[in-house]
Amino acid sequence: MNVLADASTPVTAALQNALPQIRDRSAQDDLLFLERWELAPQSGMAPALRVQQIRRANPQLAEAIRAEAAVLRPAAAGLR
């Protein structure tokens, strides 16, 4: 199973717990983007700047996602 297959489904427990509390679809999309980026970073200035903004707006959640992604990243890389 590819953990990155469905971009609309959170992978980390941190985001799975937080996402139902967020009503703004744009904010949900941003957090899903952050999670995917933490699991499989993209090169380029635009994605890096977007990630930086999302991290600044949600520091605790971003850190929780980053910590979980660090553990999941090797599994995600092997399933792409």
mmJSON file of the N, C-alpha and C atoms, coordinates in Angstrom:
{"data_MODEL":{"atom_site":{
"group_PDB":["ATOM","ATOM","ATOM","ATOM","ATOM","ATOM","ATOM","ATOM","ATOM","ATOM","ATOM","ATOM","ATOM","ATOM","ATOM","ATOM","ATOM","ATOM","ATOM","ATOM","ATOM","ATOM","ATOM","ATOM","ATOM","ATOM","ATOM","ATOM","ATOM","ATOM","ATOM","ATOM","ATOM","ATOM","ATOM","ATOM","ATOM","ATOM","ATOM","ATOM","ATOM","ATOM","ATOM","ATOM","ATOM","ATOM","ATOM","ATOM","ATOM","ATOM","ATOM","ATOM","ATOM","ATOM","ATOM","ATOM","ATOM","ATOM","ATOM","ATOM","ATOM","ATOM","ATOM","ATOM","ATOM","ATOM","ATOM","ATOM","ATOM","ATOM","ATOM","ATOM","ATOM","ATOM","ATOM","ATOM","ATOM","ATOM","ATOM","ATOM","ATOM","ATOM","ATOM","ATOM","ATOM","ATOM","ATOM","ATOM","ATOM","ATOM","ATOM","ATOM","ATOM","ATOM","ATOM","ATOM","ATOM","ATOM","ATOM","ATOM","ATOM","ATOM","ATOM","ATOM","ATOM","ATOM","ATOM","ATOM","ATOM","ATOM","ATOM","ATOM","ATOM","ATOM","ATOM","ATOM","ATOM","ATOM","ATOM","ATOM","ATOM","ATOM","ATOM","ATOM","ATOM","ATOM","ATOM","ATOM","ATOM","ATOM","ATOM","ATOM","ATOM","ATOM","ATOM","ATOM","ATOM","ATOM","ATOM","ATOM","ATOM","ATOM","ATOM","ATOM","ATOM","ATOM","ATOM","ATOM","ATOM","ATOM","ATOM","ATOM","ATOM","ATOM","ATOM","ATOM","ATOM","ATOM","ATOM","ATOM","ATOM","ATOM","ATOM","ATOM","ATOM","ATOM","ATOM","ATOM","ATOM","ATOM","ATOM","ATOM","ATOM","ATOM","ATOM","ATOM","ATOM","ATOM","ATOM","ATOM","ATOM","ATOM","ATOM","ATOM","ATOM","ATOM","ATOM","ATOM","ATOM","ATOM","ATOM","ATOM","ATOM","ATOM","ATOM","ATOM","ATOM","ATOM","ATOM","ATOM","ATOM","ATOM","ATOM","ATOM","ATOM","ATOM","ATOM","ATOM","ATOM","ATOM","ATOM","ATOM","ATOM","ATOM","ATOM","ATOM","ATOM","ATOM","ATOM","ATOM","ATOM","ATOM","ATOM","ATOM","ATOM","ATOM","ATOM","ATOM","ATOM","ATOM","ATOM","ATOM","ATOM","ATOM","ATOM","ATOM","ATOM","ATOM","ATOM","ATOM"],
"id":[1,2,3,4,5,6,7,8,9,10,11,12,13,14,15,16,17,18,19,20,21,22,23,24,25,26,27,28,29,30,31,32,33,34,35,36,37,38,39,40,41,42,43,44,45,46,47,48,49,50,51,52,53,54,55,56,57,58,59,60,61,62,63,64,65,66,67,68,69,70,71,72,73,74,75,76,77,78,79,80,81,82,83,84,85,86,87,88,89,90,91,92,93,94,95,96,97,98,99,100,101,102,103,104,105,106,107,108,109,110,111,112,113,114,115,116,117,118,119,120,121,122,123,124,125,126,127,128,129,130,131,132,133,134,135,136,137,138,139,140,141,142,143,144,145,146,147,148,149,150,151,152,153,154,155,156,157,158,159,160,161,162,163,164,165,166,167,168,169,170,171,172,173,174,175,176,177,178,179,180,181,182,183,184,185,186,187,188,189,190,191,192,193,194,195,196,197,198,199,200,201,202,203,204,205,206,207,208,209,210,211,212,213,214,215,216,217,218,219,220,221,222,223,224,225,226,227,228,229,230,231,232,233,234,235,236,237,238,239,240],
"type_symbol":["N","C","C","N","C","C","N","C","C","N","C","C","N","C","C","N","C","C","N","C","C","N","C","C","N","C","C","N","C","C","N","C","C","N","C","C","N","C","C","N","C","C","N","C","C","N","C","C","N","C","C","N","C","C","N","C","C","N","C","C","N","C","C","N","C","C","N","C","C","N","C","C","N","C","C","N","C","C","N","C","C","N","C","C","N","C","C","N","C","C","N","C","C","N","C","C","N","C","C","N","C","C","N","C","C","N","C","C","N","C","C","N","C","C","N","C","C","N","C","C","N","C","C","N","C","C","N","C","C","N","C","C","N","C","C","N","C","C","N","C","C","N","C","C","N","C","C","N","C","C","N","C","C","N","C","C","N","C","C","N","C","C","N","C","C","N","C","C","N","C","C","N","C","C","N","C","C","N","C","C","N","C","C","N","C","C","N","C","C","N","C","C","N","C","C","N","C","C","N","C","C","N","C","C","N","C","C","N","C","C","N","C","C","N","C","C","N","C","C","N","C","C","N","C","C","N","C","C","N","C","C","N","C","C","N","C","C","N","C","C"],
"label_atom_id":["N","CA","C","N","CA","C","N","CA","C","N","CA","C","N","CA","C","N","CA","C","N","CA","C","N","CA","C","N","CA","C","N","CA","C","N","CA","C","N","CA","C","N","CA","C","N","CA","C","N","CA","C","N","CA","C","N","CA","C","N","CA","C","N","CA","C","N","CA","C","N","CA","C","N","CA","C","N","CA","C","N","CA","C","N","CA","C","N","CA","C","N","CA","C","N","CA","C","N","CA","C","N","CA","C","N","CA","C","N","CA","C","N","CA","C","N","CA","C","N","CA","C","N","CA","C","N","CA","C","N","CA","C","N","CA","C","N","CA","C","N","CA","C","N","CA","C","N","CA","C","N","CA","C","N","CA","C","N","CA","C","N","CA","C","N","CA","C","N","CA","C","N","CA","C","N","CA","C","N","CA","C","N","CA","C","N","CA","C","N","CA","C","N","CA","C","N","CA","C","N","CA","C","N","CA","C","N","CA","C","N","CA","C","N","CA","C","N","CA","C","N","CA","C","N","CA","C","N","CA","C","N","CA","C","N","CA","C","N","CA","C","N","CA","C","N","CA","C","N","CA","C","N","CA","C","N","CA","C","N","CA","C","N","CA","C","N","CA","C","N","CA","C","N","CA","C","N","CA","C"],
"label_alt_id":[null,null,null,null,null,null,null,null,null,null,null,null,null,null,null,null,null,null,null,null,null,null,null,null,null,null,null,null,null,null,null,null,null,null,null,null,null,null,null,null,null,null,null,null,null,null,null,null,null,null,null,null,null,null,null,null,null,null,null,null,null,null,null,null,null,null,null,null,null,null,null,null,null,null,null,null,null,null,null,null,null,null,null,null,null,null,null,null,null,null,null,null,null,null,null,null,null,null,null,null,null,null,null,null,null,null,null,null,null,null,null,null,null,null,null,null,null,null,null,null,null,null,null,null,null,null,null,null,null,null,null,null,null,null,null,null,null,null,null,null,null,null,null,null,null,null,null,null,null,null,null,null,null,null,null,null,null,null,null,null,null,null,null,null,null,null,null,null,null,null,null,null,null,null,null,null,null,null,null,null,null,null,null,null,null,null,null,null,null,null,null,null,null,null,null,null,null,null,null,null,null,null,null,null,null,null,null,null,null,null,null,null,null,null,null,null,null,null,null,null,null,null,null,null,null,null,null,null,null,null,null,null,null,null,null,null,null,null,null,null],
"label_comp_id":["MET","MET","MET","ASN","ASN","ASN","VAL","VAL","VAL","LEU","LEU","LEU","ALA","ALA","ALA","ASP","ASP","ASP","ALA","ALA","ALA","SER","SER","SER","THR","THR","THR","PRO","PRO","PRO","VAL","VAL","VAL","THR","THR","THR","ALA","ALA","ALA","ALA","ALA","ALA","LEU","LEU","LEU","GLN","GLN","GLN","ASN","ASN","ASN","ALA","ALA","ALA","LEU","LEU","LEU","PRO","PRO","PRO","GLN","GLN","GLN","ILE","ILE","ILE","ARG","ARG","ARG","ASP","ASP","ASP","ARG","ARG","ARG","SER","SER","SER","ALA","ALA","ALA","GLN","GLN","GLN","ASP","ASP","ASP","ASP","ASP","ASP","LEU","LEU","LEU","LEU","LEU","LEU","PHE","PHE","PHE","LEU","LEU","LEU","GLU","GLU","GLU","ARG","ARG","ARG","TRP","TRP","TRP","GLU","GLU","GLU","LEU","LEU","LEU","ALA","ALA","ALA","PRO","PRO","PRO","GLN","GLN","GLN","SER","SER","SER","GLY","GLY","GLY","MET","MET","MET","ALA","ALA","ALA","PRO","PRO","PRO","ALA","ALA","ALA","LEU","LEU","LEU","ARG","ARG","ARG","VAL","VAL","VAL","GLN","GLN","GLN","GLN","GLN","GLN","ILE","ILE","ILE","ARG","ARG","ARG","ARG","ARG","ARG","ALA","ALA","ALA","ASN","ASN","ASN","PRO","PRO","PRO","GLN","GLN","GLN","LEU","LEU","LEU","ALA","ALA","ALA","GLU","GLU","GLU","ALA","ALA","ALA","ILE","ILE","ILE","ARG","ARG","ARG","ALA","ALA","ALA","GLU","GLU","GLU","ALA","ALA","ALA","ALA","ALA","ALA","VAL","VAL","VAL","LEU","LEU","LEU","ARG","ARG","ARG","PRO","PRO","PRO","ALA","ALA","ALA","ALA","ALA","ALA","ALA","ALA","ALA","GLY","GLY","GLY","LEU","LEU","LEU","ARG","ARG","ARG"],
"label_asym_id":["A","A","A","A","A","A","A","A","A","A","A","A","A","A","A","A","A","A","A","A","A","A","A","A","A","A","A","A","A","A","A","A","A","A","A","A","A","A","A","A","A","A","A","A","A","A","A","A","A","A","A","A","A","A","A","A","A","A","A","A","A","A","A","A","A","A","A","A","A","A","A","A","A","A","A","A","A","A","A","A","A","A","A","A","A","A","A","A","A","A","A","A","A","A","A","A","A","A","A","A","A","A","A","A","A","A","A","A","A","A","A","A","A","A","A","A","A","A","A","A","A","A","A","A","A","A","A","A","A","A","A","A","A","A","A","A","A","A","A","A","A","A","A","A","A","A","A","A","A","A","A","A","A","A","A","A","A","A","A","A","A","A","A","A","A","A","A","A","A","A","A","A","A","A","A","A","A","A","A","A","A","A","A","A","A","A","A","A","A","A","A","A","A","A","A","A","A","A","A","A","A","A","A","A","A","A","A","A","A","A","A","A","A","A","A","A","A","A","A","A","A","A","A","A","A","A","A","A","A","A","A","A","A","A","A","A","A","A","A","A"],
"label_entity_id":["1","1","1","1","1","1","1","1","1","1","1","1","1","1","1","1","1","1","1","1","1","1","1","1","1","1","1","1","1","1","1","1","1","1","1","1","1","1","1","1","1","1","1","1","1","1","1","1","1","1","1","1","1","1","1","1","1","1","1","1","1","1","1","1","1","1","1","1","1","1","1","1","1","1","1","1","1","1","1","1","1","1","1","1","1","1","1","1","1","1","1","1","1","1","1","1","1","1","1","1","1","1","1","1","1","1","1","1","1","1","1","1","1","1","1","1","1","1","1","1","1","1","1","1","1","1","1","1","1","1","1","1","1","1","1","1","1","1","1","1","1","1","1","1","1","1","1","1","1","1","1","1","1","1","1","1","1","1","1","1","1","1","1","1","1","1","1","1","1","1","1","1","1","1","1","1","1","1","1","1","1","1","1","1","1","1","1","1","1","1","1","1","1","1","1","1","1","1","1","1","1","1","1","1","1","1","1","1","1","1","1","1","1","1","1","1","1","1","1","1","1","1","1","1","1","1","1","1","1","1","1","1","1","1","1","1","1","1","1","1"],
"label_seq_id":[1,1,1,2,2,2,3,3,3,4,4,4,5,5,5,6,6,6,7,7,7,8,8,8,9,9,9,10,10,10,11,11,11,12,12,12,13,13,13,14,14,14,15,15,15,16,16,16,17,17,17,18,18,18,19,19,19,20,20,20,21,21,21,22,22,22,23,23,23,24,24,24,25,25,25,26,26,26,27,27,27,28,28,28,29,29,29,30,30,30,31,31,31,32,32,32,33,33,33,34,34,34,35,35,35,36,36,36,37,37,37,38,38,38,39,39,39,40,40,40,41,41,41,42,42,42,43,43,43,44,44,44,45,45,45,46,46,46,47,47,47,48,48,48,49,49,49,50,50,50,51,51,51,52,52,52,53,53,53,54,54,54,55,55,55,56,56,56,57,57,57,58,58,58,59,59,59,60,60,60,61,61,61,62,62,62,63,63,63,64,64,64,65,65,65,66,66,66,67,67,67,68,68,68,69,69,69,70,70,70,71,71,71,72,72,72,73,73,73,74,74,74,75,75,75,76,76,76,77,77,77,78,78,78,79,79,79,80,80,80],
"pdbx_PDB_ins_code":[null,null,null,null,null,null,null,null,null,null,null,null,null,null,null,null,null,null,null,null,null,null,null,null,null,null,null,null,null,null,null,null,null,null,null,null,null,null,null,null,null,null,null,null,null,null,null,null,null,null,null,null,null,null,null,null,null,null,null,null,null,null,null,null,null,null,null,null,null,null,null,null,null,null,null,null,null,null,null,null,null,null,null,null,null,null,null,null,null,null,null,null,null,null,null,null,null,null,null,null,null,null,null,null,null,null,null,null,null,null,null,null,null,null,null,null,null,null,null,null,null,null,null,null,null,null,null,null,null,null,null,null,null,null,null,null,null,null,null,null,null,null,null,null,null,null,null,null,null,null,null,null,null,null,null,null,null,null,null,null,null,null,null,null,null,null,null,null,null,null,null,null,null,null,null,null,null,null,null,null,null,null,null,null,null,null,null,null,null,null,null,null,null,null,null,null,null,null,null,null,null,null,null,null,null,null,null,null,null,null,null,null,null,null,null,null,null,null,null,null,null,null,null,null,null,null,null,null,null,null,null,null,null,null,null,null,null,null,null,null],
"Cartn_x":[0.84,0.0,0.885,0.554,1.301,0.68,1.418,0.887,0.638,1.199,1.015,-0.02,-0.714,-1.613,-2.774,-3.399,-4.569,-4.187,-4.051,-3.601,-4.645,-5.873,-6.906,-7.077,-6.293,-6.382,-5.11,-5.235,-4.04,-3.397,-2.073,-1.3,-0.892,-0.455,0.027,-1.133,-0.932,-1.949,-2.203,-1.147,-1.302,-2.294,-2.169,-3.086,-4.447,-4.488,-5.778,-6.609,-5.947,-6.656,-7.043,-6.214,-6.452,-7.42,-7.384,-8.139,-9.653,-10.296,-11.745,-12.129,-11.191,-11.471,-11.342,-10.784,-10.511,-11.602,-12.369,-13.507,-13.118,-12.055,-11.625,-10.933,-11.506,-10.955,-9.547,-9.301,-7.975,-6.933,-7.292,-6.379,-6.138,-7.183,-7.022,-6.057,-6.257,-5.376,-3.927,-3.728,-2.369,-1.713,-2.458,-1.899,-1.633,-2.49,-2.247,-1.01,-0.84,0.354,1.603,1.552,2.682,3.029,2.027,2.271,2.929,2.408,2.984,4.411,4.655,5.993,6.956,6.519,7.372,7.699,6.763,6.991,7.856,7.703,8.455,8.746,9.776,10.083,10.287,9.77,9.913,10.978,11.677,12.642,11.91,12.524,11.945,11.617,11.67,11.43,9.965,9.05,7.626,7.13,7.383,6.936,7.601,8.882,9.594,9.011,8.671,8.072,6.68,5.913,4.577,4.696,5.605,5.812,6.227,7.119,7.581,6.415,5.538,4.383,3.435,3.191,2.287,2.881,4.19,4.847,4.732,4.901,4.808,3.396,2.4,1.011,0.556,1.203,0.81,2.036,2.801,4.093,4.006,3.067,3.0,2.526,1.509,1.014,2.073,2.745,3.795,4.914,5.289,6.35,5.9,4.65,4.129,4.099,3.683,3.667,5.091,6.005,7.407,8.003,7.727,8.271,7.718,6.431,5.848,6.351,6.465,6.919,8.341,9.159,10.539,10.569,9.616,9.521,8.906,7.909,7.206,7.955,8.82,9.496,10.172,10.924,11.563,10.515,9.399,8.342,7.705,7.489,6.872,7.785,9.069,10.027,10.054,9.9,9.929,8.655,7.587,6.31,5.927,6.776,6.457,6.708],
"Cartn_y":[-1.181,0.0,1.244,2.21,3.459,4.478,4.887,5.817,7.2,7.503,8.812,8.789,7.686,7.526,8.519,8.725,9.604,10.884,11.964,13.232,13.884,13.363,13.966,13.238,12.191,11.418,11.606,12.062,12.236,10.9,10.918,9.714,9.7,10.837,10.897,10.984,10.426,10.499,11.95,12.752,14.167,14.871,14.655,15.323,14.644,13.345,12.644,13.195,13.499,14.037,15.501,16.273,17.714,18.065,17.333,17.704,17.831,16.949,17.103,18.407,18.997,20.242,21.476,21.306,22.438,22.491,23.558,23.7,24.331,25.087,25.796,24.818,24.613,23.646,24.039,25.331,25.811,25.458,25.621,25.267,23.757,22.971,21.518,21.134,21.761,21.482,21.837,22.96,23.369,22.333,21.859,20.889,19.545,19.148,17.924,18.085,19.271,19.549,19.448,20.052,19.993,18.544,17.747,16.352,15.618,15.792,15.125,15.591,16.886,17.43,16.848,16.707,16.118,14.663,13.956,12.565,12.42,13.36,13.294,14.722,15.349,16.754,16.975,18.105,18.514,19.592,19.606,20.686,21.901,23.027,24.258,25.255,26.499,27.592,27.691,27.551,27.723,26.715,25.417,24.478,24.741,25.09,25.357,26.564,27.6,28.787,28.482,27.692,27.322,26.534,25.573,24.768,25.66,26.591,27.497,28.313,28.803,29.576,28.713,27.502,26.605,26.258,26.011,25.714,26.885,28.099,29.286,29.479,29.152,29.326,28.235,27.07,25.919,25.224,25.903,25.342,24.005,23.852,22.6,21.435,21.69,20.64,20.291,21.288,21.051,20.206,20.462,19.676,18.235,18.054,16.698,15.93,16.593,15.96,15.62,16.554,16.336,15.14,15.033,13.921,12.581,12.527,11.279,10.961,11.981,11.781,11.235,11.648,11.157,9.641,9.131,7.69,7.003,7.649,7.057,7.204,8.192,8.511,7.301,6.496,5.331,4.382,4.188,3.318,3.921,5.226,5.898,5.844,5.992,5.967,4.591,3.558,2.215,1.823,2.576,2.229,3.102,3.995,4.855,4.155],
"Cartn_z":[0.0,0.0,0.0,-0.816,-0.896,0.051,1.079,2.073,1.496,0.325,-0.296,-1.417,-1.607,-2.745,-2.731,-1.599,-1.512,-0.79,-1.542,-0.974,-0.071,-0.044,0.794,2.125,2.342,3.576,4.386,5.633,6.453,6.8,6.869,7.172,8.637,9.158,10.535,11.521,12.689,13.741,14.147,14.155,14.542,13.635,12.335,11.409,11.396,11.567,11.647,12.802,13.913,15.078,14.903,14.222,14.086,12.965,11.881,10.684,10.903,11.661,11.865,12.576,13.307,14.032,13.151,11.958,11.066,10.011,10.009,9.097,7.761,7.733,6.525,5.572,4.391,3.429,2.981,2.863,2.466,3.522,4.777,5.866,5.896,5.643,5.58,4.458,3.292,2.152,2.465,3.149,3.519,4.422,5.401,6.338,5.663,4.757,3.992,3.109,2.524,1.724,2.598,3.786,4.709,5.032,5.345,5.69,4.526,3.324,2.154,1.907,2.122,1.924,2.951,4.178,5.218,4.896,4.28,3.923,2.675,1.74,0.477,0.018,0.6,0.277,-1.224,-1.676,-3.068,-3.151,-4.25,-4.435,-4.989,-4.829,-5.365,-4.276,-4.669,-3.718,-3.301,-4.24,-3.924,-2.884,-3.062,-2.023,-0.673,-0.69,0.57,1.292,0.552,1.168,1.72,0.983,1.462,2.76,2.793,4.0,5.163,4.901,5.957,6.53,5.677,6.14,6.969,6.511,7.239,8.61,8.644,9.923,10.893,10.374,11.24,11.786,10.98,11.396,12.374,12.316,13.136,13.723,14.56,14.984,15.715,16.61,17.374,16.514,15.706,14.824,13.778,13.244,12.247,12.836,14.065,14.705,14.944,15.336,15.541,14.224,13.152,11.834,11.399,11.598,11.204,11.946,13.242,14.037,13.544,13.288,12.778,11.376,10.547,9.166,9.135,10.081,10.127,10.319,11.062,11.28,10.058,9.458,8.314,7.0,6.906,5.642,4.99,5.735,5.081,4.491,5.167,4.657,3.42,3.433,2.29,1.079,1.278,0.164,-0.494,0.27,-0.277,-0.998,-0.783,-1.385,-2.564,-2.961,-4.107,-5.392],
"occupancy":[1.0,1.0,1.0,1.0,1.0,1.0,1.0,1.0,1.0,1.0,1.0,1.0,1.0,1.0,1.0,1.0,1.0,1.0,1.0,1.0,1.0,1.0,1.0,1.0,1.0,1.0,1.0,1.0,1.0,1.0,1.0,1.0,1.0,1.0,1.0,1.0,1.0,1.0,1.0,1.0,1.0,1.0,1.0,1.0,1.0,1.0,1.0,1.0,1.0,1.0,1.0,1.0,1.0,1.0,1.0,1.0,1.0,1.0,1.0,1.0,1.0,1.0,1.0,1.0,1.0,1.0,1.0,1.0,1.0,1.0,1.0,1.0,1.0,1.0,1.0,1.0,1.0,1.0,1.0,1.0,1.0,1.0,1.0,1.0,1.0,1.0,1.0,1.0,1.0,1.0,1.0,1.0,1.0,1.0,1.0,1.0,1.0,1.0,1.0,1.0,1.0,1.0,1.0,1.0,1.0,1.0,1.0,1.0,1.0,1.0,1.0,1.0,1.0,1.0,1.0,1.0,1.0,1.0,1.0,1.0,1.0,1.0,1.0,1.0,1.0,1.0,1.0,1.0,1.0,1.0,1.0,1.0,1.0,1.0,1.0,1.0,1.0,1.0,1.0,1.0,1.0,1.0,1.0,1.0,1.0,1.0,1.0,1.0,1.0,1.0,1.0,1.0,1.0,1.0,1.0,1.0,1.0,1.0,1.0,1.0,1.0,1.0,1.0,1.0,1.0,1.0,1.0,1.0,1.0,1.0,1.0,1.0,1.0,1.0,1.0,1.0,1.0,1.0,1.0,1.0,1.0,1.0,1.0,1.0,1.0,1.0,1.0,1.0,1.0,1.0,1.0,1.0,1.0,1.0,1.0,1.0,1.0,1.0,1.0,1.0,1.0,1.0,1.0,1.0,1.0,1.0,1.0,1.0,1.0,1.0,1.0,1.0,1.0,1.0,1.0,1.0,1.0,1.0,1.0,1.0,1.0,1.0,1.0,1.0,1.0,1.0,1.0,1.0,1.0,1.0,1.0,1.0,1.0,1.0,1.0,1.0,1.0,1.0,1.0,1.0],
"B_iso_or_equiv":[0.0,0.0,0.0,0.0,0.0,0.0,0.0,0.0,0.0,0.0,0.0,0.0,0.0,0.0,0.0,0.0,0.0,0.0,0.0,0.0,0.0,0.0,0.0,0.0,0.0,0.0,0.0,0.0,0.0,0.0,0.0,0.0,0.0,0.0,0.0,0.0,0.0,0.0,0.0,0.0,0.0,0.0,0.0,0.0,0.0,0.0,0.0,0.0,0.0,0.0,0.0,0.0,0.0,0.0,0.0,0.0,0.0,0.0,0.0,0.0,0.0,0.0,0.0,0.0,0.0,0.0,0.0,0.0,0.0,0.0,0.0,0.0,0.0,0.0,0.0,0.0,0.0,0.0,0.0,0.0,0.0,0.0,0.0,0.0,0.0,0.0,0.0,0.0,0.0,0.0,0.0,0.0,0.0,0.0,0.0,0.0,0.0,0.0,0.0,0.0,0.0,0.0,0.0,0.0,0.0,0.0,0.0,0.0,0.0,0.0,0.0,0.0,0.0,0.0,0.0,0.0,0.0,0.0,0.0,0.0,0.0,0.0,0.0,0.0,0.0,0.0,0.0,0.0,0.0,0.0,0.0,0.0,0.0,0.0,0.0,0.0,0.0,0.0,0.0,0.0,0.0,0.0,0.0,0.0,0.0,0.0,0.0,0.0,0.0,0.0,0.0,0.0,0.0,0.0,0.0,0.0,0.0,0.0,0.0,0.0,0.0,0.0,0.0,0.0,0.0,0.0,0.0,0.0,0.0,0.0,0.0,0.0,0.0,0.0,0.0,0.0,0.0,0.0,0.0,0.0,0.0,0.0,0.0,0.0,0.0,0.0,0.0,0.0,0.0,0.0,0.0,0.0,0.0,0.0,0.0,0.0,0.0,0.0,0.0,0.0,0.0,0.0,0.0,0.0,0.0,0.0,0.0,0.0,0.0,0.0,0.0,0.0,0.0,0.0,0.0,0.0,0.0,0.0,0.0,0.0,0.0,0.0,0.0,0.0,0.0,0.0,0.0,0.0,0.0,0.0,0.0,0.0,0.0,0.0,0.0,0.0,0.0,0.0,0.0,0.0],
"pdbx_formal_charge":[null,null,null,null,null,null,null,null,null,null,null,null,null,null,null,null,null,null,null,null,null,null,null,null,null,null,null,null,null,null,null,null,null,null,null,null,null,null,null,null,null,null,null,null,null,null,null,null,null,null,null,null,null,null,null,null,null,null,null,null,null,null,null,null,null,null,null,null,null,null,null,null,null,null,null,null,null,null,null,null,null,null,null,null,null,null,null,null,null,null,null,null,null,null,null,null,null,null,null,null,null,null,null,null,null,null,null,null,null,null,null,null,null,null,null,null,null,null,null,null,null,null,null,null,null,null,null,null,null,null,null,null,null,null,null,null,null,null,null,null,null,null,null,null,null,null,null,null,null,null,null,null,null,null,null,null,null,null,null,null,null,null,null,null,null,null,null,null,null,null,null,null,null,null,null,null,null,null,null,null,null,null,null,null,null,null,null,null,null,null,null,null,null,null,null,null,null,null,null,null,null,null,null,null,null,null,null,null,null,null,null,null,null,null,null,null,null,null,null,null,null,null,null,null,null,null,null,null,null,null,null,null,null,null,null,null,null,null,null,null],
"auth_seq_id":[1,1,1,2,2,2,3,3,3,4,4,4,5,5,5,6,6,6,7,7,7,8,8,8,9,9,9,10,10,10,11,11,11,12,12,12,13,13,13,14,14,14,15,15,15,16,16,16,17,17,17,18,18,18,19,19,19,20,20,20,21,21,21,22,22,22,23,23,23,24,24,24,25,25,25,26,26,26,27,27,27,28,28,28,29,29,29,30,30,30,31,31,31,32,32,32,33,33,33,34,34,34,35,35,35,36,36,36,37,37,37,38,38,38,39,39,39,40,40,40,41,41,41,42,42,42,43,43,43,44,44,44,45,45,45,46,46,46,47,47,47,48,48,48,49,49,49,50,50,50,51,51,51,52,52,52,53,53,53,54,54,54,55,55,55,56,56,56,57,57,57,58,58,58,59,59,59,60,60,60,61,61,61,62,62,62,63,63,63,64,64,64,65,65,65,66,66,66,67,67,67,68,68,68,69,69,69,70,70,70,71,71,71,72,72,72,73,73,73,74,74,74,75,75,75,76,76,76,77,77,77,78,78,78,79,79,79,80,80,80],
"auth_comp_id":["MET","MET","MET","ASN","ASN","ASN","VAL","VAL","VAL","LEU","LEU","LEU","ALA","ALA","ALA","ASP","ASP","ASP","ALA","ALA","ALA","SER","SER","SER","THR","THR","THR","PRO","PRO","PRO","VAL","VAL","VAL","THR","THR","THR","ALA","ALA","ALA","ALA","ALA","ALA","LEU","LEU","LEU","GLN","GLN","GLN","ASN","ASN","ASN","ALA","ALA","ALA","LEU","LEU","LEU","PRO","PRO","PRO","GLN","GLN","GLN","ILE","ILE","ILE","ARG","ARG","ARG","ASP","ASP","ASP","ARG","ARG","ARG","SER","SER","SER","ALA","ALA","ALA","GLN","GLN","GLN","ASP","ASP","ASP","ASP","ASP","ASP","LEU","LEU","LEU","LEU","LEU","LEU","PHE","PHE","PHE","LEU","LEU","LEU","GLU","GLU","GLU","ARG","ARG","ARG","TRP","TRP","TRP","GLU","GLU","GLU","LEU","LEU","LEU","ALA","ALA","ALA","PRO","PRO","PRO","GLN","GLN","GLN","SER","SER","SER","GLY","GLY","GLY","MET","MET","MET","ALA","ALA","ALA","PRO","PRO","PRO","ALA","ALA","ALA","LEU","LEU","LEU","ARG","ARG","ARG","VAL","VAL","VAL","GLN","GLN","GLN","GLN","GLN","GLN","ILE","ILE","ILE","ARG","ARG","ARG","ARG","ARG","ARG","ALA","ALA","ALA","ASN","ASN","ASN","PRO","PRO","PRO","GLN","GLN","GLN","LEU","LEU","LEU","ALA","ALA","ALA","GLU","GLU","GLU","ALA","ALA","ALA","ILE","ILE","ILE","ARG","ARG","ARG","ALA","ALA","ALA","GLU","GLU","GLU","ALA","ALA","ALA","ALA","ALA","ALA","VAL","VAL","VAL","LEU","LEU","LEU","ARG","ARG","ARG","PRO","PRO","PRO","ALA","ALA","ALA","ALA","ALA","ALA","ALA","ALA","ALA","GLY","GLY","GLY","LEU","LEU","LEU","ARG","ARG","ARG"],
"auth_asym_id":["A","A","A","A","A","A","A","A","A","A","A","A","A","A","A","A","A","A","A","A","A","A","A","A","A","A","A","A","A","A","A","A","A","A","A","A","A","A","A","A","A","A","A","A","A","A","A","A","A","A","A","A","A","A","A","A","A","A","A","A","A","A","A","A","A","A","A","A","A","A","A","A","A","A","A","A","A","A","A","A","A","A","A","A","A","A","A","A","A","A","A","A","A","A","A","A","A","A","A","A","A","A","A","A","A","A","A","A","A","A","A","A","A","A","A","A","A","A","A","A","A","A","A","A","A","A","A","A","A","A","A","A","A","A","A","A","A","A","A","A","A","A","A","A","A","A","A","A","A","A","A","A","A","A","A","A","A","A","A","A","A","A","A","A","A","A","A","A","A","A","A","A","A","A","A","A","A","A","A","A","A","A","A","A","A","A","A","A","A","A","A","A","A","A","A","A","A","A","A","A","A","A","A","A","A","A","A","A","A","A","A","A","A","A","A","A","A","A","A","A","A","A","A","A","A","A","A","A","A","A","A","A","A","A","A","A","A","A","A","A"],
"auth_atom_id":["N","CA","C","N","CA","C","N","CA","C","N","CA","C","N","CA","C","N","CA","C","N","CA","C","N","CA","C","N","CA","C","N","CA","C","N","CA","C","N","CA","C","N","CA","C","N","CA","C","N","CA","C","N","CA","C","N","CA","C","N","CA","C","N","CA","C","N","CA","C","N","CA","C","N","CA","C","N","CA","C","N","CA","C","N","CA","C","N","CA","C","N","CA","C","N","CA","C","N","CA","C","N","CA","C","N","CA","C","N","CA","C","N","CA","C","N","CA","C","N","CA","C","N","CA","C","N","CA","C","N","CA","C","N","CA","C","N","CA","C","N","CA","C","N","CA","C","N","CA","C","N","CA","C","N","CA","C","N","CA","C","N","CA","C","N","CA","C","N","CA","C","N","CA","C","N","CA","C","N","CA","C","N","CA","C","N","CA","C","N","CA","C","N","CA","C","N","CA","C","N","CA","C","N","CA","C","N","CA","C","N","CA","C","N","CA","C","N","CA","C","N","CA","C","N","CA","C","N","CA","C","N","CA","C","N","CA","C","N","CA","C","N","CA","C","N","CA","C","N","CA","C","N","CA","C","N","CA","C","N","CA","C","N","CA","C","N","CA","C","N","CA","C","N","CA","C","N","CA","C"],
"pdbx_PDB_model_num":[1,1,1,1,1,1,1,1,1,1,1,1,1,1,1,1,1,1,1,1,1,1,1,1,1,1,1,1,1,1,1,1,1,1,1,1,1,1,1,1,1,1,1,1,1,1,1,1,1,1,1,1,1,1,1,1,1,1,1,1,1,1,1,1,1,1,1,1,1,1,1,1,1,1,1,1,1,1,1,1,1,1,1,1,1,1,1,1,1,1,1,1,1,1,1,1,1,1,1,1,1,1,1,1,1,1,1,1,1,1,1,1,1,1,1,1,1,1,1,1,1,1,1,1,1,1,1,1,1,1,1,1,1,1,1,1,1,1,1,1,1,1,1,1,1,1,1,1,1,1,1,1,1,1,1,1,1,1,1,1,1,1,1,1,1,1,1,1,1,1,1,1,1,1,1,1,1,1,1,1,1,1,1,1,1,1,1,1,1,1,1,1,1,1,1,1,1,1,1,1,1,1,1,1,1,1,1,1,1,1,1,1,1,1,1,1,1,1,1,1,1,1,1,1,1,1,1,1,1,1,1,1,1,1,1,1,1,1,1,1]
}}}
